[in-house]
Structure formats: structure tokens, C-alpha cells
Amino acid sequence: MEFGVLGPVVAWDGEPVDLKGPRHRAVLARLIVARGRVVPVGVLVDDLWMDPPAGALSAVRTFVAALRRAIEPDRAPRTPARLLVTSGPGYALRTEAVDALRFEAAVQASLSPGELLPELLAGLALWRGPAYAEFADERWALAERTRLTELRLRAVERVGEARLALGLAAEAVPELDAHVTEHPWREDAWRLLALALYRSDRQGDALAVLRRARETLAGQLGVDPGPALTRLESDILNQAAHLSPAGSVWADTTAAYDRVVGGTRARIESTVGLLRNLAVTGGGGLEAARGHRLAAVTAAEELGDPDLTARVIGAYDVPAIWTRSDDEAQAAAIVAAAERVLPTQDHPSIRARLLATIALESRGSRSPRPRDAALEAERLARGLDDPALLAFALNGVFMQTCHRAGLAIERDAIGAELVVLSQRHNLFTYEVLGHLIRLQSACARADHTAADEHAAAADALAGRHELPLVAVFTRWYAALCDDTPSSYRAAAALLEGAGMPGLSAGLLPLALAAHAIRHDEAIPQADYGPHTPWVRGSLDPPPGLLLEAYWALTAHAARQAGDAKLLSKAQIALAPAADEHAAGSGLLTLGPISAYLG
């Protein structure tokens, strides 16, 4: 139950106080304004009447009695009032259940932005109109009305500040825009609006708002903008780093790190953590991370510290979905370094990380060593209470579960475990990996309902955690579903600048060749890059997500050439996947594998 004064009439529990006349409500409002203090009867008389009648004191007592019956209807006769009490020469309302008090507490709370925002929004929702609107002309209400109105304006601005702090700049813009339109003299509101626009990648609009603020302040008030607005305009023009919360935090943190951390070993080890995060930020970040990773490993080896080298190699646990290396020479160097340092390490978690690295960086290898390393890494990880390590090891197992056709079900089980493990332990990058693995496996089984669900889940996680490279795979899956040359070409545009040459090289021509085969058209003449031997059917395919597609291409080439021996070889290789589609990559399809077995 709560008194309401933030609206057209004084209310109790959301309904107008049921009294006979406005003076009854005026008494109640006057006592609420007093905020628990005693209001002498004489003051009440003077506030209620400009020229008090002879029976004014008696009338006030009658009003109070009626109020007590209204707000405490269950109070027994002749028992003391609990809320509206008699005290000395007057009356006091002893309650904190007033919407204005609750609103004021929300505005003045010292909370984190995430905690403050819902409190402020709940406080603003209490307003049903101007405060004490029924008594707008009463002098005793004027100061309180003014104070509450100012608090309301400040609350709107604090909502904007909280949203900016939480990275919700775009959400802050509409309310702040309406706010400055209604209250153009509030410079801080103009500042917040311009900053929200700037952080929403609307620099031109932000500068236009600051020009509008200058014109409004000069035209309506005859004053120039204060230093805060002037400084903000200059900072926006110069794209000052501190305008972004991340920019200022990064600058402060790196400066502190440079002051405190001086050791080479600590710096090398910290570098790998940065590279791991950099690798998932987008194409440029992935390329930069790849370029500096080997340098960090080499620097660690040059220090002659095998423990440091092992930690540097094993710390780069970036989820990997594609089974062809982006830089085969660098991958071979990483594997060699891991193999050199592995015999020096006894701790199972370090060994598991090194073995998982060997498995991941040996993608596409025909040697049994990478698969053995993956399985050993998984065995070690399952014996430890380290979910992130287990996810890393499972990634290695996935990478080495493409050595023959028909393994989509096994990969799907790995993806399912990754999703559950990641959800339980907030490993969101591995949760994305799990969904993409399951998408690929669903494509191999032609289960596009399941594939759609996993694509949507991966996209949702990518949007929440700023993982732009995920869209490359989900958009290519959409092209596979659409199965038109124009869709594949549109998807290929996402590969530009994605920093994944192992994926992008020759992929569009390969997808168009697969489309042509499925529609009984001639394979177009094109640069198929690394896929050329299998378009021509001239080489046994390596392990990988395109294994079934390569064997299907080989079978097609053998049929075209009348090469019965090569066709038989391809059909034997494809036989374990007879019930699947040659679509295990989730990017392109050559249709049912059974079509190549007849």
C-alpha cells in the first residue's frame, strides 16, 4: 500500500483517496510534503484557507478523522492511529510508503550502472503526471513540486548515463532526444545525447546536436555553451579515444602494465592472452594474432625456458572450425615446437594443451599422430577439473574426426558435448563452436531443421559477444540452403578480409562447380586453387570437412572420363556415408552420396 503524489490527484494504493472534497486531500498532501514532521493545526488552517472561517480548527479535526478512516479502514474504534498521528500541537503522517520518497531514493542511489538502470526506470514509472498537480497553485506545495520535478529531469539523465555505461548507446538516444526537446536549457542532457549518438557510430548527428544546442542556448537564453559541451565537440571532431569507455580503460590498463610488469617472461606470456582474444575479433585481428603467435613461441624458446614455451604454446586455445590450415608453414612450426617441448612436461594439464595444439595445427594431415594426440589430450582432460581444457581437447578431437567418410554422427556428438559443457561454464566461444559443428553434421544428414536452429543459436551468441567471423559460416550455410549461384557469390563477399585463406581460397568456384554437377551442367572453367586436384579427380582427398565432397567430385570426374578403377575407389571411400549428403562442410553440397554410388 502506498500514497501517490506523482500525478493528478493524491492517491492511496493507486486509487484516488475516497474523500468528500479537495480540502481532505489537501490536508493529506500537506502532511506528505512535511515528510514525517509535525504540522501544527494552525499551519494547516493557514494553508487551507486564505481567510479561515470561524470553525476552521474544528473542520481540520473533521478532515483528519475522515482521513484516518480512509487510510486505516480496519483500525478498531478508540485505538491509536498508526499512520496519521496526533503529536503535540498538530499532526504527522508517519510512513515511508510514498511514491515520491521511493522515487527520490532511486534517483539518489549509489549503485553500479547495471543495478541502477532498473531502479531508475521503476522510479520514473511511478509518475502519473506532474507532482501534486491538484495543488499546483498552493504556495506550500511549490517548493516540493519544484524539487521533485528537478529530480525527475535528473533521473532521465541518469538513465542515459547508465545506458551509456552499459554500452546501450543506441537505446539512450530516443529518450534523450525527447528530453532536450522538452527541456532545452539542460546542458548535460545535450552532452549525453551527443555522446550517445557518437557511440552509436553517428558522428555527424552528434555534431549536429551540439550545433543545435549552441543555437538553442544562445537564442533562448542568450548564453554560450559551457566548457563540457565545447570540449565534447572538440573531442568528437578529433575522435578522442576516451569517448569510448573501452578506449580509456585500455589506455589506463596498458599504462599501468608497462609501469609494473618489466620481466620478459611475463610479457611474452601475457602477449598470448591478448592474441587469443584478438583472434576472435574479426579478420584483421585473426591475421594479426596468427602473425604474432609464432613470434611469441620463438621468443619463449630462445629464452631456453621449456616451461614457459609449453605455457605459451598451450595458452592459444582459440576455437577452430575449419579443417584446412590458414598458414601451413606456421602451423608446422608450432607443431614442431610443441613436439620438442612435450617430453619435458609432466603435468597432465600442460601435456593435454600441447597435445590438443598438435591435433589442431595438424589439420588435414594423413599421419596417425595428430589423431593419437587428440585422443590422448581428451583422456588427460577428462581426468582434470578444467572445463576450458576439456573444450580445447574436444576441439582437437573434432579436427581429427574427418579421416574417413561417414563420421558426421561422431562429430555431432562432439558438438553436443561442447554446447552443454560451454553453457554450464560460460565458455561462449566454444558454445559457438559446438553449434557450428552440429550445423555441419546436420547438413551431412540433410536435417535442415536442426541446422537452422544451430545457425540461429550461433548467430545469437556472436551478436551478444561480438564474434563477427561466425557470420561467415552461417551465411554460407544460408547459401547452401538457397543453392543458387547468386547466393554463393553473396556469401563469398564475406570472405574478403576475413583473414581465413585456408577457407576462402577457391571456395566460391568449388561451390559453383558443386552446383553445376547437381544441376547436370558443365563444370565452369575457373581457378579452383587448393581444390583443383579433386575437381579433376587426380589425387586422393586429405582428411577434412570436404572429404565426402572431394570423393564425390572424384567419382563425378571418373564417370566423365570412363575411369572405372577410379570410380570404384571413390565409391568404396564414400560407402560408409551412403545415407548422408556430401555437405558436411555446411558450406556447399553435392547432394546425396547415394547418387555417386550407383
ROMI-411196 format. One record per residue (C-alpha): residue in one letter; y, x, z. Coordinates in Angstrom, 2 decimals, padded with zeros to 5 digits. Example, Ala and Ser with C-alpha at 12.3 -4.5 7.8 and 13.67 -1.06 7.14 Angstrom:
# ROMI-411196
("A",(-004.50,012.30,007.80));
("S",(-001.06,013.67,007.14));
//
This chain:
# ROMI-411196
("M",(000.00,000.00,000.00));
("E",(003.36,001.45,-000.97));
("F",(007.05,000.49,-001.09));
("G",(008.58,000.78,-004.55));
("V",(012.26,001.51,-005.13));
("L",(011.96,003.25,-008.52));
("G",(012.55,000.09,-010.54));
("P",(014.49,-003.11,-010.99));
("V",(013.65,-004.66,-007.60));
("V",(012.34,-003.42,-004.27));
("A",(008.55,-003.83,-004.33));
("W",(005.61,-003.69,-001.93));
("D",(002.21,-002.70,-003.33));
("G",(003.52,-003.09,-006.88));
("E",(004.89,-006.62,-006.42));
("P",(008.47,-007.74,-005.55));
("V",(008.85,-008.29,-001.82));
("D",(008.41,-012.05,-001.35));
("L",(011.66,-012.97,000.46));
("K",(014.21,-015.71,000.07));
("G",(017.23,-013.73,-001.01));
("P",(018.63,-010.35,-002.08));
("R",(020.02,-009.56,001.38));
("H",(016.49,-009.43,002.79));
("R",(015.62,-006.82,000.16));
("A",(018.95,-005.09,000.76));
("V",(018.01,-004.57,004.42));
("L",(014.67,-003.10,003.35));
("A",(016.27,-000.88,000.72));
("R",(018.92,000.31,003.20));
("L",(016.21,001.28,005.68));
("I",(014.23,003.12,002.96));
("V",(017.37,005.06,002.00));
("A",(017.64,006.18,005.63));
("R",(014.25,007.94,005.24));
("G",(012.90,007.04,008.67));
("R",(016.15,007.43,010.58));
("V",(017.51,004.62,012.74));
("V",(020.18,002.46,011.09));
("P",(022.38,000.74,013.70));
("V",(022.71,-003.01,013.35));
("G",(026.47,-002.62,012.95));
("V",(026.00,-000.34,009.96));
("L",(023.64,-002.84,008.40));
("V",(026.21,-005.58,008.85));
("D",(028.94,-003.48,007.24));
("D",(026.66,-002.53,004.34));
("L",(025.56,-006.11,003.69));
("W",(028.97,-007.85,003.81));
("M",(032.42,-006.75,002.75));
("D",(033.74,-009.38,005.17));
("P",(030.98,-010.06,007.74));
("P",(030.64,-013.71,008.83));
("A",(030.62,-014.71,012.49));
("G",(026.83,-014.91,012.65));
("A",(026.18,-011.60,010.86));
("L",(024.26,-009.94,013.73));
("S",(022.00,-012.95,014.11));
("A",(021.46,-013.05,010.34));
("V",(020.38,-009.39,010.32));
("R",(017.83,-010.09,013.04));
("T",(016.54,-013.02,010.98));
("F",(016.25,-010.78,007.90));
("V",(014.32,-008.19,009.91));
("A",(011.93,-010.78,011.28));
("A",(011.26,-012.08,007.78));
("L",(010.71,-008.54,006.52));
("R",(008.20,-007.85,009.26));
("R",(006.22,-010.94,008.32));
("A",(006.28,-009.91,004.65));
("I",(005.19,-006.30,005.06));
("E",(002.82,-006.80,008.01));
("P",(001.36,-010.25,007.40));
("D",(-001.71,-009.57,009.56));
("R",(000.21,-008.46,012.67));
("A",(-000.68,-010.63,015.66));
("P",(002.13,-012.62,017.35));
("R",(004.11,-010.78,020.04));
("T",(002.55,-007.39,019.17));
("P",(004.95,-004.49,018.42));
("A",(005.82,-003.91,014.77));
("R",(004.22,-000.83,013.29));
("L",(006.36,-000.26,010.19));
("L",(009.78,-001.81,010.77));
("V",(010.50,-000.86,014.34));
("T",(013.36,-001.58,016.74));
("S",(014.81,001.63,018.10));
("G",(017.87,001.74,020.36));
("P",(020.81,000.06,018.66));
("G",(019.12,-000.56,015.34));
("Y",(016.06,-000.45,013.15));
("A",(013.98,002.17,011.34));
("L",(011.28,001.99,008.69));
("R",(008.53,004.37,009.81));
("T",(006.38,005.04,006.76));
("E",(005.81,007.70,004.12));
("A",(004.35,005.10,001.75));
("V",(007.39,005.02,-000.54));
("D",(007.14,005.82,-004.25));
("A",(010.40,007.79,-004.14));
("L",(009.05,010.07,-001.41));
("R",(005.81,010.63,-003.29));
("F",(007.75,011.40,-006.47));
("E",(010.02,013.85,-004.66));
("A",(007.03,015.69,-003.19));
("A",(005.52,016.09,-006.68));
("V",(008.75,017.50,-008.14));
("Q",(009.24,020.00,-005.32));
("A",(005.60,021.11,-005.08));
("S",(004.81,024.82,-005.41));
("L",(001.61,024.72,-007.45));
("S",(000.10,026.53,-010.41));
("P",(001.02,025.01,-013.80));
("G",(-002.45,023.56,-014.21));
("E",(-002.25,021.81,-010.83));
("L",(001.43,020.89,-011.11));
("L",(001.34,019.16,-014.51));
("P",(-000.84,016.19,-013.48));
("E",(001.16,015.80,-010.24));
("L",(004.43,015.64,-012.17));
("L",(003.07,013.20,-014.73));
("A",(001.73,010.97,-011.95));
("G",(005.11,011.14,-010.21));
("L",(007.03,010.20,-013.36));
("A",(004.62,007.32,-013.94));
("L",(005.89,005.77,-010.69));
("W",(009.23,004.99,-012.29));
("R",(009.56,001.37,-013.47));
("G",(013.28,001.62,-014.18));
("P",(016.39,003.11,-012.52));
("A",(016.07,003.75,-008.79));
("Y",(017.46,000.97,-006.55));
("A",(018.61,-000.82,-009.71));
("E",(019.04,-004.06,-007.76));
("F",(021.73,-002.36,-005.66));
("A",(023.45,-000.27,-008.29));
("D",(026.93,-001.31,-007.08));
("E",(026.31,-000.66,-003.38));
("R",(028.01,002.44,-002.02));
("W",(025.17,003.09,000.45));
("A",(022.70,003.40,-002.48));
("L",(024.91,005.54,-004.72));
("A",(024.05,008.97,-003.31));
("E",(020.31,008.24,-003.21));
("R",(020.33,006.84,-006.75));
("T",(022.13,009.95,-007.99));
("R",(019.76,012.28,-006.15));
("L",(016.62,010.57,-007.43));
("T",(017.97,010.45,-010.99));
("E",(018.61,014.19,-010.90));
("L",(015.09,014.76,-009.57));
("R",(013.69,012.66,-012.41));
("L",(015.51,014.73,-015.02));
("R",(014.32,017.92,-013.35));
("A",(010.75,016.56,-013.31));
("V",(010.83,016.06,-017.09));
("E",(011.95,019.67,-017.48));
("R",(009.29,020.94,-015.07));
("V",(006.67,019.10,-017.15));
("G",(007.96,021.04,-020.17));
("E",(007.80,024.32,-018.24));
("A",(004.24,023.61,-017.10));
("R",(003.10,022.78,-020.62));
("L",(004.64,025.98,-021.95));
("A",(002.91,027.98,-019.23));
("L",(-000.40,026.36,-020.17));
("G",(000.02,027.12,-023.88));
("L",(000.72,023.47,-024.74));
("A",(003.99,024.14,-026.55));
("A",(003.48,021.57,-029.30));
("E",(002.76,018.85,-026.73));
("A",(006.01,019.66,-024.92));
("V",(008.24,019.18,-027.98));
("P",(008.45,015.36,-028.37));
("E",(009.34,014.64,-024.73));
("L",(011.86,017.48,-024.53));
("D",(013.46,016.36,-027.80));
("A",(013.94,012.83,-026.43));
("H",(015.19,014.31,-023.17));
("V",(018.02,016.34,-024.72));
("T",(019.00,013.39,-026.91));
("E",(019.47,011.20,-023.82));
("H",(020.95,013.95,-021.63));
("P",(022.69,016.43,-023.95));
("W",(024.55,018.23,-021.14));
("R",(021.36,019.72,-019.67));
("E",(021.29,023.27,-020.98));
("D",(017.89,024.10,-019.50));
("A",(016.36,021.23,-021.45));
("W",(017.79,022.65,-024.70));
("R",(016.36,026.06,-023.77));
("L",(012.89,024.66,-023.11));
("L",(012.90,022.65,-026.34));
("A",(013.88,025.68,-028.43));
("L",(011.23,027.81,-026.73));
("A",(008.56,025.14,-027.24));
("L",(009.41,024.97,-030.95));
("Y",(009.31,028.75,-031.28));
("R",(005.90,028.92,-029.61));
("S",(004.70,026.19,-031.98));
("D",(005.46,028.53,-034.92));
("R",(008.62,026.57,-035.78));
("Q",(011.21,029.35,-035.56));
("G",(013.62,027.63,-037.97));
("D",(013.53,024.40,-035.95));
("A",(014.06,026.37,-032.75));
("L",(017.21,027.98,-034.14));
("A",(018.40,024.60,-035.45));
("V",(018.03,023.13,-031.94));
("L",(020.12,025.93,-030.47));
("R",(022.84,025.30,-033.08));
("R",(022.70,021.62,-032.21));
("A",(023.04,022.46,-028.53));
("R",(026.10,024.61,-029.19));
("E",(027.76,021.89,-031.28));
("T",(026.95,019.18,-028.72));
("L",(028.18,021.13,-025.72));
("A",(031.37,022.15,-027.48));
("G",(032.01,018.72,-029.00));
("Q",(031.25,016.55,-025.96));
("L",(032.06,018.82,-023.03));
("G",(034.34,021.43,-024.55));
("V",(032.22,024.32,-023.25));
("D",(030.25,027.14,-024.87));
("P",(026.50,027.54,-024.23));
("G",(025.62,029.53,-021.14));
("P",(024.08,033.02,-021.21));
("A",(020.49,031.70,-021.10));
("L",(020.88,029.79,-024.40));
("T",(022.81,032.63,-026.03));
("R",(020.18,035.17,-025.02));
("L",(017.35,032.93,-026.23));
("E",(018.93,032.59,-029.68));
("S",(019.18,036.36,-029.97));
("D",(015.59,036.83,-028.78));
("I",(014.27,034.30,-031.30));
("L",(016.13,035.99,-034.14));
("N",(014.58,039.31,-033.05));
("Q",(011.17,037.74,-032.32));
("A",(011.20,039.34,-028.87));
("A",(007.69,039.93,-027.53));
("H",(008.48,038.46,-024.12));
("L",(008.98,034.99,-025.64));
("S",(005.20,034.79,-025.86));
("P",(003.51,034.70,-022.43));
("A",(000.75,036.91,-023.76));
("G",(003.30,039.43,-025.05));
("S",(004.93,040.03,-021.70));
("V",(001.63,040.09,-019.79));
("W",(000.15,042.56,-022.28));
("A",(003.16,044.88,-022.13));
("D",(003.21,044.89,-018.32));
("T",(-000.54,045.42,-018.03));
("T",(-000.80,048.24,-020.55));
("A",(002.18,049.99,-018.98));
("A",(000.53,049.77,-015.57));
("Y",(-002.78,051.02,-017.00));
("D",(-001.08,054.04,-018.57));
("R",(000.57,054.85,-015.24));
("V",(-002.56,054.54,-013.12));
("V",(-005.54,055.47,-015.32));
("G",(-005.43,059.02,-016.56));
("G",(-009.07,060.02,-016.98));
("T",(-010.53,060.39,-020.48));
("R",(-013.83,058.80,-019.50));
("A",(-012.17,055.70,-018.05));
("R",(-010.01,055.31,-021.12));
("I",(-012.96,055.60,-023.52));
("E",(-014.96,053.04,-021.55));
("S",(-012.01,050.64,-021.37));
("T",(-011.45,051.00,-025.11));
("V",(-014.85,049.48,-025.86));
("G",(-013.97,046.39,-023.83));
("L",(-010.82,045.96,-025.90));
("L",(-012.73,046.49,-029.15));
("R",(-015.31,043.89,-028.13));
("N",(-012.56,041.31,-027.62));
("L",(-010.73,042.41,-030.76));
("A",(-013.83,041.89,-032.90));
("V",(-013.81,038.10,-032.45));
("T",(-010.07,037.55,-033.12));
("G",(-010.28,037.46,-036.90));
("G",(-010.82,039.58,-039.98));
("G",(-008.23,042.24,-039.18));
("G",(-009.47,042.51,-035.61));
("L",(-013.09,042.81,-036.71));
("E",(-012.28,045.59,-039.18));
("A",(-010.18,047.46,-036.60));
("A",(-012.91,047.15,-033.97));
("R",(-015.52,048.41,-036.40));
("G",(-013.31,051.34,-037.36));
("H",(-012.71,052.49,-033.78));
("R",(-016.12,051.79,-032.31));
("L",(-017.90,054.81,-033.77));
("A",(-014.96,057.00,-032.77));
("A",(-015.39,055.88,-029.14));
("V",(-019.12,056.64,-029.23));
("T",(-018.48,060.05,-030.81));
("A",(-015.84,060.87,-028.19));
("A",(-018.26,059.99,-025.40));
("E",(-020.99,062.18,-026.91));
("E",(-018.56,065.07,-027.30));
("L",(-017.90,064.97,-023.55));
("G",(-021.60,065.74,-023.02));
("D",(-021.99,062.74,-020.73));
("P",(-025.13,060.76,-021.67));
("D",(-024.50,058.06,-019.06));
("L",(-021.01,057.42,-020.44));
("T",(-022.35,057.46,-024.00));
("A",(-025.01,054.90,-023.12));
("R",(-022.47,052.61,-021.47));
("V",(-020.05,052.88,-024.41));
("I",(-022.80,052.07,-026.93));
("G",(-024.23,049.19,-024.90));
("A",(-020.90,047.59,-023.96));
("Y",(-020.19,046.43,-027.53));
("D",(-022.14,043.19,-027.19));
("V",(-020.35,041.25,-029.91));
("P",(-022.47,038.29,-031.14));
("A",(-023.77,038.82,-034.68));
("I",(-024.93,036.06,-037.02));
("W",(-025.30,037.76,-040.42));
("T",(-028.33,039.88,-041.23));
("R",(-026.68,042.39,-043.54));
("S",(-024.53,045.19,-042.17));
("D",(-020.81,045.40,-042.96));
("D",(-020.92,049.21,-042.86));
("E",(-024.42,050.63,-043.24));
("A",(-023.39,054.26,-042.68));
("Q",(-021.61,053.43,-039.44));
("A",(-024.50,051.23,-038.27));
("A",(-026.95,054.08,-038.93));
("A",(-024.74,056.45,-036.91));
("I",(-024.63,054.01,-033.98));
("V",(-028.41,053.59,-034.07));
("A",(-028.91,057.36,-034.17));
("A",(-026.61,057.84,-031.16));
("A",(-028.46,055.10,-029.26));
("E",(-031.83,056.67,-030.01));
("R",(-030.55,060.09,-028.87));
("V",(-029.33,058.82,-025.52));
("L",(-032.12,056.30,-024.82));
("P",(-034.61,058.88,-023.40));
("T",(-032.02,059.93,-020.79));
("Q",(-031.65,056.43,-019.33));
("D",(-033.95,054.92,-016.71));
("H",(-032.03,051.85,-015.60));
("P",(-033.51,048.74,-017.26));
("S",(-030.15,047.08,-018.00));
("I",(-028.80,050.18,-019.78));
("R",(-032.05,050.60,-021.69));
("A",(-032.01,046.92,-022.67));
("R",(-028.46,047.22,-024.02));
("L",(-029.33,050.32,-026.04));
("L",(-032.47,048.67,-027.44));
("A",(-030.56,045.49,-028.32));
("T",(-027.96,047.62,-030.09));
("I",(-030.69,049.33,-032.12));
("A",(-032.08,045.93,-033.09));
("L",(-028.70,044.52,-034.10));
("E",(-027.46,047.56,-036.00));
("S",(-030.74,047.89,-037.90));
("R",(-030.40,044.51,-039.60));
("G",(-032.21,044.40,-042.92));
("S",(-034.47,047.30,-042.01));
("R",(-038.09,047.25,-043.18));
("S",(-039.15,049.53,-040.32));
("P",(-041.05,048.01,-037.36));
("R",(-038.89,049.99,-034.91));
("P",(-035.93,047.55,-034.74));
("R",(-038.19,044.56,-034.04));
("D",(-040.08,046.50,-031.37));
("A",(-036.72,047.46,-029.82));
("A",(-035.58,043.83,-029.85));
("L",(-038.71,042.59,-028.10));
("E",(-038.57,045.37,-025.52));
("A",(-034.89,044.59,-024.85));
("E",(-035.79,040.93,-024.33));
("R",(-038.63,041.84,-021.96));
("L",(-036.34,044.01,-019.83));
("A",(-033.51,041.47,-019.84));
("R",(-035.78,038.65,-018.68));
("G",(-036.63,040.71,-015.62));
("L",(-032.99,041.03,-014.60));
("D",(-030.49,038.52,-013.28));
("D",(-027.96,039.13,-016.04));
("P",(-027.34,036.16,-018.38));
("A",(-024.96,038.11,-020.63));
("L",(-027.56,040.84,-021.11));
("L",(-030.24,038.28,-021.94));
("A",(-027.94,036.68,-024.52));
("F",(-027.30,040.11,-026.07));
("A",(-031.05,040.82,-026.21));
("L",(-031.79,037.41,-027.75));
("N",(-029.21,038.17,-030.43));
("G",(-031.24,041.28,-031.27));
("V",(-034.46,039.26,-031.40));
("F",(-032.80,036.75,-033.74));
("M",(-031.66,039.55,-036.03));
("Q",(-035.25,040.81,-036.24));
("T",(-036.85,037.38,-036.77));
("C",(-036.30,037.34,-040.53));
("H",(-039.05,039.78,-041.52));
("R",(-041.10,037.17,-043.40));
("A",(-040.63,033.69,-044.80));
("G",(-041.14,030.59,-042.65));
("L",(-039.57,031.76,-039.38));
("A",(-036.81,029.13,-039.18));
("I",(-038.53,027.36,-036.28));
("E",(-038.71,030.59,-034.28));
("R",(-035.03,031.30,-034.91));
("D",(-034.18,027.73,-033.91));
("A",(-035.87,028.28,-030.53));
("I",(-033.75,031.40,-030.01));
("G",(-030.61,029.44,-030.87));
("A",(-031.56,026.62,-028.50));
("E",(-032.08,029.05,-025.62));
("L",(-028.76,030.74,-026.36));
("V",(-026.91,027.40,-026.24));
("V",(-028.43,026.39,-022.90));
("L",(-028.00,029.85,-021.36));
("S",(-024.42,030.11,-022.55));
("Q",(-023.42,026.65,-021.35));
("R",(-024.86,027.41,-017.93));
("H",(-023.00,030.72,-017.61));
("N",(-019.85,030.14,-019.71));
("L",(-020.77,032.63,-022.44));
("F",(-018.83,030.77,-025.10));
("T",(-019.17,033.34,-027.91));
("Y",(-022.94,033.26,-027.52));
("E",(-022.86,029.47,-027.35));
("V",(-021.19,029.53,-030.77));
("L",(-023.86,031.94,-031.98));
("G",(-026.58,029.61,-030.74));
("H",(-025.12,026.66,-032.61));
("L",(-024.76,028.68,-035.83));
("I",(-028.37,029.87,-035.58));
("R",(-029.51,026.28,-035.13));
("L",(-027.34,025.18,-038.06));
("Q",(-029.07,027.76,-040.28));
("S",(-032.52,026.72,-039.09));
("A",(-031.71,023.05,-039.64));
("C",(-030.69,023.87,-043.22));
("A",(-034.04,025.55,-043.78));
("R",(-035.71,022.33,-042.58));
("A",(-033.29,020.17,-044.64));
("D",(-032.26,018.46,-041.39));
("H",(-028.59,017.99,-042.19));
("T",(-028.01,015.55,-039.34));
("A",(-028.83,018.30,-036.85));
("A",(-026.92,020.87,-038.91));
("D",(-023.82,018.64,-038.89));
("E",(-023.98,018.38,-035.09));
("H",(-024.22,022.14,-034.65));
("A",(-021.42,022.79,-037.14));
("A",(-019.18,020.37,-035.24));
("A",(-020.07,021.98,-031.90));
("A",(-019.35,025.47,-033.24));
("D",(-016.00,024.36,-034.70));
("A",(-015.01,022.70,-031.42));
("L",(-015.77,025.85,-029.42));
("A",(-013.99,028.01,-031.99));
("G",(-010.87,025.86,-031.73));
("R",(-010.91,025.95,-027.95));
("H",(-011.41,029.71,-027.71));
("E",(-009.53,030.93,-030.82));
("L",(-012.51,032.22,-032.82));
("P",(-011.30,031.95,-036.43));
("L",(-014.30,033.60,-038.09));
("V",(-016.56,030.69,-037.13));
("A",(-014.88,028.58,-039.82));
("V",(-016.23,030.93,-042.50));
("F",(-019.78,029.82,-041.70));
("T",(-019.10,026.14,-041.06));
("R",(-017.05,025.77,-044.25));
("W",(-019.76,027.47,-046.28));
("Y",(-022.24,025.05,-044.76));
("A",(-019.98,022.19,-045.87));
("A",(-020.02,023.68,-049.39));
("L",(-023.83,023.82,-049.28));
("C",(-023.86,020.10,-048.44));
("D",(-021.40,019.26,-051.19));
("D",(-023.24,021.55,-053.61));
("T",(-020.55,021.81,-056.27));
("P",(-019.11,025.00,-057.79));
("S",(-015.61,023.99,-056.68));
("S",(-016.76,023.64,-053.05));
("Y",(-018.32,027.09,-053.12));
("R",(-015.14,028.56,-054.61));
("A",(-013.04,026.92,-051.90));
("A",(-015.33,028.33,-049.22));
("A",(-015.17,031.77,-050.82));
("A",(-011.41,031.82,-050.26));
("L",(-012.11,032.05,-046.52));
("L",(-013.93,035.34,-047.06));
("E",(-010.74,037.06,-048.18));
("G",(-009.55,039.13,-045.25));
("A",(-012.45,038.01,-043.05));
("G",(-013.50,041.63,-042.51));
("M",(-017.17,040.93,-043.32));
("P",(-018.05,042.78,-046.55));
("G",(-021.75,042.54,-045.71));
("L",(-021.39,038.78,-046.06));
("S",(-018.72,038.42,-048.72));
("A",(-019.89,040.90,-051.36));
("G",(-021.41,038.95,-054.24));
("L",(-021.87,035.77,-052.19));
("L",(-019.91,033.41,-054.44));
("P",(-021.73,034.48,-057.65));
("L",(-025.04,034.17,-055.78));
("A",(-024.18,030.62,-054.65));
("L",(-023.21,029.67,-058.20));
("A",(-026.45,031.18,-059.53));
("A",(-028.44,029.13,-056.99));
("H",(-026.55,026.02,-058.06));
("A",(-027.29,026.73,-061.71));
("I",(-031.03,027.16,-061.06));
("R",(-031.22,023.90,-059.09));
("H",(-029.50,022.05,-061.94));
("D",(-031.58,023.68,-064.70));
("E",(-028.62,025.60,-066.04));
("A",(-028.41,029.19,-067.23));
("I",(-027.56,031.70,-064.51));
("P",(-023.98,032.85,-065.17));
("Q",(-023.23,036.45,-066.05));
("A",(-021.44,037.91,-063.01));
("D",(-021.22,040.83,-060.62));
("Y",(-023.81,039.93,-058.03));
("G",(-023.12,043.06,-056.03));
("P",(-025.85,043.78,-053.47));
("H",(-027.81,040.70,-054.60));
("T",(-028.32,041.94,-058.17));
("P",(-031.95,043.19,-057.78));
("W",(-033.18,039.76,-056.62));
("V",(-031.27,037.77,-059.20));
("R",(-033.11,039.91,-061.72));
("G",(-036.38,039.86,-059.75));
("S",(-036.70,043.63,-059.81));
("L",(-037.20,044.51,-056.12));
("D",(-039.00,043.18,-053.05));
("P",(-036.45,041.43,-050.78));
("P",(-035.50,043.02,-047.44));
("P",(-035.68,041.08,-044.15));
("G",(-032.74,038.76,-043.60));
("L",(-031.47,035.21,-043.75));
("L",(-031.55,035.31,-047.55));
("L",(-035.23,036.34,-047.66));
("E",(-036.51,032.95,-048.89));
("A",(-033.60,032.63,-051.32));
("Y",(-034.32,036.11,-052.73));
("W",(-038.04,035.31,-053.19));
("A",(-037.10,032.01,-054.85));
("L",(-034.80,033.88,-057.22));
("T",(-037.61,036.35,-057.87));
("A",(-040.03,033.50,-058.63));
("H",(-037.49,031.97,-061.00));
("A",(-036.93,035.30,-062.77));
("A",(-040.70,035.82,-063.04));
("R",(-041.15,032.40,-064.62));
("Q",(-038.37,033.03,-067.08));
("A",(-039.92,036.38,-068.02));
("G",(-043.50,035.08,-068.04));
("D",(-044.44,037.67,-065.41));
("A",(-047.49,036.08,-063.75));
("K",(-048.07,039.01,-061.41));
("L",(-044.52,038.95,-060.04));
("L",(-044.63,035.16,-059.78));
("S",(-047.87,035.30,-057.80));
("K",(-046.35,037.91,-055.48));
("A",(-043.29,035.75,-054.85));
("Q",(-045.42,032.65,-054.23));
("I",(-047.61,034.48,-051.71));
("A",(-044.48,035.62,-049.86));
("L",(-043.00,032.10,-049.89));
("A",(-046.19,030.27,-048.90));
("P",(-045.53,030.34,-045.10));
("A",(-042.31,028.42,-045.77));
("A",(-043.85,025.85,-048.10));
("D",(-042.37,022.96,-046.10));
("E",(-038.90,024.48,-045.89));
("H",(-035.91,024.84,-048.20));
("A",(-034.56,028.18,-049.42));
("A",(-031.43,027.51,-047.37));
("G",(-031.99,029.44,-044.15));
("S",(-028.66,031.22,-044.52));
("G",(-026.78,027.95,-044.00));
("L",(-024.51,029.07,-046.85));
("L",(-026.35,028.25,-050.08));
("T",(-029.59,026.68,-051.17));
("L",(-032.15,026.98,-053.93));
("G",(-033.76,023.74,-052.87));
("P",(-037.34,023.04,-051.69));
("I",(-039.54,026.11,-051.61));
("S",(-042.43,023.97,-052.80));
("A",(-040.69,023.84,-056.19));
("Y",(-041.35,027.57,-056.60));
("L",(-045.00,027.38,-055.54));
("G",(-046.32,025.10,-058.30));
//
